[in-house]
């Protein structure tokens, strides 16, 4: 509901699973950005990729 949506845009189970996964990913990215900031998050992601 923080995004303003109270229902899923898709109907089939596979699509709903993808949609909720995207919502969870965005939620977690927003939390990490509030903790580390955008620069800190970029640094952490670069460390993970190397």
Buried (B, 14 or more C-beta within 10 A) or exposed (E): EEEEEEEEEEEEEEEEEEBEEEBEEEEEEEEBBEEBEEEEBEEEEEEEEE
